Amino acid sequence: MKIYTRKGDDGTTGLLYGGRVAKDSELPTAYGTVDEAQAVIGLARAHAERDSELDTMLIGLERDLWVLMAELATDPSNRAKLVEGQNLVSAAMVVALEDRIDELGARFELPKEFVVPGETVIAAHLDVARTVVRRAERDTIRAVATGGDAMVGSQCVPYLNRLSDLLWTMARWQEGHARPTRTAAAGTGA
């Protein structure tokens, strides 16, 4: 099997369960940004200790994003063929993120103001992942809207919204302490 098919040379891409759309249309734009987010999460994971709690959490998130990308890579007319948790984001997946946010947030005092990212390499990568997830959320809002009634009830946008919150929480957890934006850095005179 070759990695290239040449089918996309005309500017279109195939969808799950059939159909082709322009590569720059809403669905490929959305799942492409989710793919980028997954890659940045992988970059954070590359800096985590293997088999650590963080590593395990990030692998789970990366696997969830495959489910989300599958849903976005399906023409809305074929949405009925999708299975929750396999290629359709479920409400339970969103709740699981909320539970993780609450559980992590209970371990440390959350910052009371905006923070300056970059206290640790892993936290910085998690913050970059968070910003890419926010962009994926915006792209997904447009994709879901163009799907019309077939996309009603999609959990993709709520999932991405909670994921960005979780990534922020994970970044603060990995920092151990946050640097508030209002605190002047030593030696800057600010």
C-alpha positions in Angstrom: 0.0 0.0 0.0 1.3 3.4 -0.9 0.8 6.4 1.3 -0.2 8.6 -1.6 -3.3 8.1 -3.7 -3.3 11.2 -5.9 -7.1 11.4 -5.4 -6.6 14.7 -3.5 -4.7 16.4 -6.3 -7.9 18.0 -7.5 -8.3 19.8 -4.2 -10.9 17.5 -2.7 -10.8 14.9 0.1 -12.8 11.8 0.8 -15.1 11.6 3.8 -15.9 8.6 6.1 -18.7 6.5 4.6 -18.3 8.2 1.2 -18.5 11.6 -0.5 -15.9 14.1 -1.4 -15.6 17.8 -0.4 -13.1 20.6 -1.1 -10.1 20.4 1.2 -10.7 24.0 2.4 -14.4 23.4 3.2 -15.7 23.5 6.8 -15.4 19.8 7.7 -11.7 19.3 6.6 -10.8 22.7 8.1 -12.3 21.7 11.4 -10.8 18.2 11.6 -7.5 19.5 10.3 -7.3 21.9 13.2 -8.2 19.1 15.6 -5.4 17.0 14.0 -3.0 19.9 14.7 -4.2 20.1 18.3 -3.7 16.3 18.7 -0.1 16.8 17.4 0.6 19.5 19.9 -0.8 17.4 22.7 1.6 14.7 21.4 4.4 17.1 21.7 3.5 17.8 25.3 3.3 14.0 25.9 6.8 13.6 24.4 8.1 15.6 27.3 6.2 13.7 29.9 7.6 10.8 31.9 6.5 7.5 30.2 3.6 5.8 31.9 3.1 8.7 34.3 -0.4 10.0 35.2 0.1 12.9 32.7 1.2 10.5 29.9 -1.8 8.4 30.5 -4.2 11.4 30.5 -2.7 12.8 27.3 -2.9 9.4 25.5 -6.6 9.3 26.4 -7.1 12.8 25.0 -5.3 11.9 21.8 -7.6 8.9 21.4 -10.7 11.0 22.0 -9.6 13.4 19.3 -9.5 10.5 16.8 -13.2 10.0 17.7 -13.9 13.6 17.2 -12.0 13.8 13.9 -14.0 10.8 12.6 -17.2 12.5 13.4 -16.1 15.7 11.6 -14.8 13.6 8.7 -18.3 12.2 8.0 -20.8 13.9 5.7 -23.7 14.9 8.0 -26.0 12.8 5.8 -24.1 9.7 7.0 -24.1 10.7 10.7 -26.6 8.0 11.6 -23.9 5.4 10.8 -21.6 6.7 13.6 -21.3 4.9 17.0 -20.9 6.9 20.2 -17.4 6.6 21.6 -16.0 5.0 18.4 -16.5 7.7 15.8 -19.1 10.0 17.4 -18.4 12.1 20.4 -20.7 11.3 23.3 -22.0 13.4 26.1 -20.2 11.0 28.5 -16.9 12.0 26.9 -17.7 15.7 27.7 -18.7 14.8 31.3 -15.4 12.8 31.7 -13.5 16.0 30.8 -15.5 18.0 33.4 -14.7 15.3 36.0 -11.0 15.4 35.2 -11.0 19.2 35.5 -12.7 19.1 38.9 -10.4 16.4 40.1 -7.2 18.1 39.0 -8.4 21.5 40.2 -9.0 20.1 43.7 -5.3 19.3 43.9 -4.0 22.8 43.9 -5.1 26.4 44.3 -6.2 27.7 41.0 -4.8 31.1 40.0 -7.1 34.0 40.6 -6.0 36.0 37.6 -4.5 35.5 34.1 -1.1 33.8 34.1 2.1 34.1 32.1 2.6 30.8 30.3 6.0 29.1 30.2 7.0 28.1 33.7 7.8 24.6 32.4 8.3 23.1 29.0 5.3 20.7 29.4 3.1 23.5 30.7 4.1 25.7 27.7 3.2 22.9 25.3 -0.1 22.3 27.1 -0.9 26.1 26.7 -0.1 25.9 23.0 -2.3 22.9 22.7 -5.1 24.9 24.5 -4.9 27.7 22.0 -5.0 25.3 19.0 -8.0 23.6 20.6 -9.7 27.0 20.9 -9.1 27.5 17.2 -10.4 24.0 16.5 -13.5 24.9 18.5 -14.2 28.0 16.4 -13.6 26.0 13.2 -15.9 23.2 14.5 -18.7 25.7 15.3 -18.7 26.6 11.6 -18.6 23.0 10.5 -21.5 22.0 12.7 -23.5 24.9 11.5 -23.1 24.0 7.9 -24.3 20.4 8.7 -27.8 21.7 9.5 -30.3 19.5 11.2 -28.1 16.4 10.8 -25.6 17.9 13.2 -28.0 18.9 15.9 -26.9 17.4 19.2 -23.3 17.0 18.1 -21.0 17.0 21.2 -17.9 18.1 19.2 -18.1 21.8 20.3 -18.8 21.1 24.0 -16.0 18.5 24.0 -13.5 21.0 22.5 -14.6 23.7 24.9 -14.0 21.5 27.9 -10.8 20.2 26.5 -9.3 23.7 26.3 -10.3 24.2 30.0 -8.7 20.9 30.9 -5.5 21.7 29.1 -5.4 25.1 30.9 -5.9 23.2 34.2 -3.3 20.6 33.3 -0.7 23.3 32.4 -1.2 25.0 35.8 -1.0 21.6 37.5 2.3 20.9 35.7 3.7 24.3 36.7 3.1 23.7 40.4 2.8 27.4 40.7 1.6 30.1 38.3 3.1 33.4 37.5 0.3 36.0 37.6 0.2 38.6 34.9 0.0 41.5 37.4 3.2 40.5 39.3 6.2 42.4 38.0 9.1 40.2 36.9 12.4 40.7 38.8 14.6 43.2 37.2 12.2 44.5 34.6 11.0 47.6 36.5 7.5 46.7 35.5 
